[in-house]
């Protein structure tokens, strides 16, 4: 049974038990998104992070309405944007005509989203841009296509969608771009509970101290516009389904800079999975965690089976309960962290 008081997002941020689901900013498989959001909301997450796309937001909101009617709890709905080129806002693509008939299709074997079948190209609705297929292609014909919105599209869309929170994906060296994005968001004149900033070392040759300086720069901008920050430390982007190694990278980043970054709650992301919690101290730590690839892959078999049946997962009782139990196993250890817990950087 979920404790409704402790399930409140702000309460969770202050007690180290916060959990966010990242649906995948490039994923637009609408029926699966709705079922995915419903599953993890029922499992107890405090926030659902989706793409800045009206149809995607509507699919997520329908799921949250469904959960609220049954459980009396409602996670925040967060919309992700980017202030520049970002791997989270891309899709892989190739022309299937150029693919030899005798190709062993290593891209298909490595794709965690099952967006590549034995024939044809990449399913746009399933691809979330992890990029693992690109280096596997023997001919090098797989390329990335950017799906980031322009600044001019931000304000009118956000006025329409009215999210609870917004996340801006940024990178070292993009301070001016971040400021311009933030200014556009504020021009939308919407009220949000938190402004999340997602940033990591990326692929740039910068130090931990450089990253800290970048975050303090973002903090000054956020203060200027009177927003409440939420820091997302992106350890190893879109790699949570890879195992312990990716999880160690995410925790290591937090340990290095947790005492140096600006005030505000911190969530770990990028490489986070079921192993992450075991690498953190038991009596202190970040405010919570964001699960992306691991969360999606965990329940993918049931989502795909429901899709093949032409029904919502919620209309398939056995599949729903099995998938929900799998989601709970990932989420519940974090929900139990509120007891005797101290938070850094908050």
N, C-alpha and C positions, 0 to 999 in steps of 0.2 A: 504494500500500500504506500503510495506517495504521500508524504507529509506536505500538505498544500502550502503551509507557511514557509517551509524550507525550500519548496519548489519555486518560490518567487525569484526572478532573475537577480535583482539587486541583493537579496539575501544570500543567494548562492555565490555571488561575486565576493561578498564580504567574508564568507566562511570557507573558501577554497573548494567548493563543490560544484562550481559552474561547469556546464557541458554545452558545447555548441555543435550542431550538425552543419557541415558544409555540403550543400547539395551539389556543388560543382557549378561554377559560374558559366561554363560553356555547355552544360547539359540541358537539353530541352525536350527530353522524353516526358511529356506532361503527365500521363497517367502514372508512370513510375515515380515521378517527383511527388505527386500527391500522396501515393501510398508510402513512399519513403519518409515524408514529413510526418504522416500520421503514425507510423511505426515508432519513430524516435521521440515524438512528442509523448506518446503513450509510455515509452520507456523512461521518460523523465528529463529529457534535455531542456535547457532553459532558453535556447535560441536556435532559430532555423535561418541559415544564411543562403540566400538564393541570388540568381542573376537579376540584373536590372532589365527585366523583360516583363511586360504586362501579363502575358499569358502564363509565364512561370510563377509570378507572384500570385496570380489568381488561383493557380493549382495548389500552391502552398497554403494560401489563406483558406481555401475550402477544407483542406486537411485539418488546419488548426481549429476551424469552426466545429468540425466533426469531433475532435478530441475534447474541446471545451464543453460541448453538449453532454459528453459521457463522463468526464473526469473533473470538470470544474477548474481545470488548469489551462493556461494558455502561454506558451513560450513566445518570446519576442520574435518578430519577423524582421530580419536584417537583410539589407540589399547591398551587394558588393559592387564597387566601381574601381576603376584604376586611373592613376594620374599619368600613365604612360604605357609603353609596351610591357606586357606581363604574360607570363606563361599560363596564368589562371584564366586568361581571356582569349584563348586560342582553340582552334580545332585542327586536327591533322586532315590532310586531303591528298588524294592522288587520283589520276585518271586511270580507271581500270583497263582501258584499251591498251595502255602501255605496259600492262602487267603480263609477262609471258605465261602461256597456258601451263607450262611445266614448272612454274615457280613453286617452291615449297612453302611460300607465304609465311616466313618467320614473323612477319608483322601480326598475323592472326594469332599466333601462339603466344606472343608476349602481351597482347592488349588486355588489360585488366577489366575493361568495360565491355568486352565482347562486342565492340563496335565494328570489327572486321570479320566477315564470314569467309567461307571457302571460295566465294566468287564475288565479283563486283568490287566497289570501292568501300569507303568508310561511311558508316551510318552516322550522319550528322547529329541525330537526336541522342545518340548514346555517347559519343566522344566527348571527353571533358578535358582534353588537351594535355595529358601527362607527357606526351612526346616520346614515349619509349619505343614506338614503332619506327620512328624516323631513322635511327642509326642501323636498324636491322635490315632495311631494304637492300637487297643485292645491287639494285640499279640506282638507288638513291633518288627515287622519284616521289617519295613522300615529302610533302612540304607543310608548313604551318600557315594557317590563315587567321589573322587577327580579328577578334569579334568584340573589340572594345568600343563603347559608345563615345561619341564626341562630347565635348564640354557643353555645347549648345543643346544637347539632348537631355542633359541631367535635370535641370530645374522643372520643366513641364511634366516630365515623366514622374518625378518624385512627388510633385503636388498631386498627381493622380493616384499614385500607389500608396502614399502615406505609411511608410515603414516605421517600425518602432526604433530601429537603429540603422546606421549606415556604416559600412566599412570601406575605407579607401586603401587599395593596394598601392604601395609606393616602393621606392628603391633608393639606395644611396645616390646622391647627386641630383635628385629630382625635387629639391626643396621648392623651387619656383613653381614647378608644375603642380605640386601638392597645394600650394597656397592658392593658385588659380582655380583648382578643382574645388577646394573648400569654399572659396568665394562664390563660385557658381552654385554650390549646394545651399549656401546661406541665402542666396537670392531666391531660392525656391520658397523661402518663408514657411518652412515646416518645422514642427516640434519633434525632436528625437530624444530618446533617453540616453543614448551613448553614441559617441563617434569612435569607431574602432579604426586603428591604424595597423595595417599588416605590413611588416617589413622584416628582412633578414639580411644575412651577409650576401645573399644572391651569388652570382658568379664573379663578382668584382674583387679585385685584389685590395680589399680594405681590411682594417683591423677591427677588433671588438670595440675599441675606443672610438674609432670613426663612426661605427654604427650608433653608439651611445650619443655622440654629438648630433648625428642626424635626427635621432628621436627627440632630443631636447629642442632642436629647431622646429620639429613638427608640433611639439607641446606649446611653444610660444604662439604659433599660429592658432592652435585650438583654443588657447586662453583668450586670444584677441576676439574670437567669435563667440566666446562664452559657452563652449561645449564641454561635456564630460568625457574624458578619453578612456579608451579600453585598448591596451597594447596587445597585439598578436605577434609573437615572435615566431617567424617562419624559419624553422630549422633546416629541413630538407624538403623542398617543395614537392607536393603531390607524390609522396613516397611512403605513406603510412602502411601500405599493404606489403612492404618489402621485408618487414621483420625487425629484429632487435637492433640491428645496426642503425637503421634510420631513426629509431626511437632514441637511441643514445645521442645522436647528433642534436635532436630537438632539446633534450634535457641539458646537454652540455652548453648550448647557447644560453639558456636561461641561467644556469649556474654562473657563467662568466660575467653576465651583465645585470643580473637581477637587482643588485645593490647600487647600481649606477644610473639606471634609467629614470625618467621622470615619474612623478606621482601618478597613480592610477592602477587599476587591476590589470593583471597580466594573464593572457591565455596562451598556452603552447599550441603550436600547429606545425605543419610541415614535417612529416615523418612520425606523427603521433599514432599510436595504436594500442592494443591491449597490453603491451609490455611497458609502456611509458610510466605507468604509476609505480612500477617496481623499482625504477631507477631514481625516484624522488625521495627526499627525506620524509620520514613519517610524521614529524612534528612541525614542518613548515614547508612552504612551497609556493607555486604560482596560484593565482586565483582560480584557475581551471584549465580546461583543455578544449581544443576544437578537433573533432574527428571528421575526416573527409573520405579519402580513398578507402581506408579500412572499413569505415561504417557502411559505405555503399557496397563494397565487395562482399561484406559479411551477409547481407540479405539479398544479394543479387539473384541467387538461384530461385528464390520464391517470387521475386518481382518478374523475372523473365517467364517463369511458368504461368503466372497469372496472366501475363501479357499474351502468351501463346494460347491460353484458354479464352481470350477475349473478354476478361472480367477484371474488376478491381481486386486487388489482394484482400481487401476488406470483405469481399463477397465470397471468399474461399476460407471458411473457418479453420480448417486444419493447417493450411499454409500460413494463414495470419498468425495463429498461435505459435507455430514453430519459428517464424521470422521474428515475432515479438520477443520470444525467449532469447533468441540469438542477440537481438539489439540490447536487451536488458543486461546480458552478461558483459557487454562492453561498457555500458553506462553506469550500472549500479555501483561499482567500486568507487567511482568519483562522487556519487551522491552521498556516500557514507563518510566523506572526509571532513564534515563540519564539526566533529567532536574534537575538542582540545587542539584546535588548529590555529596556527599563526601564519599570517600572510606577509610576504615581503612586498615592498613597492606599492603600498596602498594607503 
